[in-house]
Amino acid sequence: METGGNLPAGAVTEARERLAALARFTSRPILAARVRLVYSLKPAPEDRCAARAMLDVNGHPLHAHAVAATMQGAIAEIQDRLRVELGRLRKRTH
């Protein structure tokens, strides 16, 4: 887990829990996960919180990136995008 800026309390824990919950969407082992959460004072409030994640699902890297007005929103968005990617991976490899 990498962080930057003044993150809201609980953001790291929420990211860990949301990414761990993705394991139920695959029968393949998740070998590694990397997450970067950044809060910046950009002029547009909807771009201040960014989350980026990479999952290694049995040798298949899956990536997601999102920006939002809140860190909770950015984390939820990468979880949703990775869930979609897990579904695509399942279709490609079965």
C-alpha positions as CSV (number, residue, x, y, z in Angstrom):
1,M,0.0,0.0,0.0
2,E,1.4,3.4,-1.0
3,T,-0.2,6.6,0.1
4,G,0.3,10.3,-0.7
5,G,-1.3,13.4,0.8
6,N,-3.6,13.8,3.7
7,L,-5.8,10.7,3.5
8,P,-9.1,10.4,5.4
9,A,-9.0,8.1,8.4
10,G,-9.9,4.6,7.5
11,A,-9.0,4.9,3.8
12,V,-6.2,2.3,3.9
13,T,-8.3,-0.2,5.8
14,E,-11.2,0.3,3.4
15,A,-9.0,-0.3,0.4
16,R,-7.6,-3.5,1.9
17,E,-11.1,-4.8,2.8
18,R,-12.6,-4.0,-0.6
19,L,-9.7,-5.6,-2.5
20,A,-9.7,-8.7,-0.3
21,A,-13.5,-9.0,-1.0
22,L,-12.6,-9.5,-4.7
23,A,-11.3,-12.9,-4.0
24,R,-14.8,-14.3,-4.0
25,F,-15.1,-13.4,-7.7
26,T,-12.4,-15.7,-8.8
27,S,-11.4,-19.3,-8.3
28,R,-7.8,-18.4,-9.1
29,P,-5.3,-17.3,-6.4
30,I,-4.6,-13.6,-6.1
31,L,-0.8,-13.8,-5.8
32,A,-0.2,-10.1,-5.1
33,A,-2.0,-6.8,-4.8
34,R,-0.7,-3.2,-4.9
35,V,-2.7,-0.1,-4.1
36,R,-1.8,3.6,-4.3
37,L,-4.1,6.2,-2.7
38,V,-3.4,9.8,-3.3
39,Y,-5.1,13.0,-2.1
40,S,-4.1,16.2,-3.7
41,L,-5.5,19.8,-3.7
42,K,-6.4,19.9,-7.4
43,P,-8.6,22.8,-8.4
44,A,-11.5,20.5,-9.4
45,P,-12.9,18.8,-6.3
46,E,-14.0,15.7,-8.3
47,D,-10.3,15.0,-9.1
48,R,-8.8,15.3,-5.7
49,C,-8.8,11.7,-4.7
50,A,-7.1,9.0,-6.8
51,A,-6.8,5.3,-6.3
52,R,-4.8,2.9,-8.4
53,A,-4.6,-0.9,-8.0
54,M,-3.0,-3.9,-9.5
55,L,-3.9,-7.5,-8.8
56,D,-1.8,-10.5,-9.9
57,V,-4.4,-13.2,-10.4
58,N,-2.4,-16.4,-11.0
59,G,0.0,-14.6,-13.3
60,H,-2.6,-12.3,-15.0
61,P,-2.1,-8.7,-14.0
62,L,-5.3,-6.7,-13.7
63,H,-5.2,-2.9,-13.3
64,A,-7.7,-0.2,-12.3
65,H,-7.5,3.6,-11.8
66,A,-10.1,6.0,-10.6
67,V,-10.4,9.7,-9.5
68,A,-13.3,11.0,-7.5
69,A,-14.3,13.8,-5.1
70,T,-13.9,11.4,-2.1
71,M,-11.4,8.7,-1.4
72,Q,-14.3,6.3,-0.6
73,G,-15.7,6.9,-4.1
74,A,-12.3,6.3,-5.7
75,I,-11.8,3.1,-3.8
76,A,-15.3,1.9,-4.6
77,E,-14.7,2.6,-8.3
78,I,-11.4,0.6,-8.5
79,Q,-13.2,-2.3,-6.7
80,D,-16.0,-2.2,-9.3
81,R,-13.5,-2.0,-12.2
82,L,-11.4,-4.9,-10.9
83,R,-14.6,-6.9,-10.4
84,V,-15.4,-6.4,-14.1
85,E,-11.8,-7.3,-15.1
86,L,-12.1,-10.5,-13.0
87,G,-15.2,-11.4,-15.0
88,R,-13.4,-10.8,-18.3
89,L,-10.5,-12.9,-17.1
90,R,-12.8,-15.7,-16.2
91,K,-14.4,-15.6,-19.7
92,R,-11.0,-15.4,-21.5
93,T,-9.5,-18.4,-19.6
94,H,-12.3,-20.8,-19.5
